[in-house]
């Protein structure tokens, strides 16, 4: 299909750069850019961060901190209610 499009200056610069670096024609560079933009870029592997055990075992289980806070709050409320009587 033949059509006319108007490219903004920054887009034209990107197409020209792709033409020079990949040695493509204007038509091929525009078609490749449109395909990549509409189809999505190839899926990259997600980045992974390696973790290491630091050897520290805390006395308080921080992964259960909200439960611990709720239990402490409950105990305090019970203590206040008992001391009113």
Secondary structure, 3 states (H helix, E strand, C coil): CCCCCCCCHHHHHHHHHHHHHHCCCHHHHHHHHHHHHHHCCCCCCCCCCCCCCCCCCCCCCHHHHHHHHHHHHHHHHHHHHHHHC
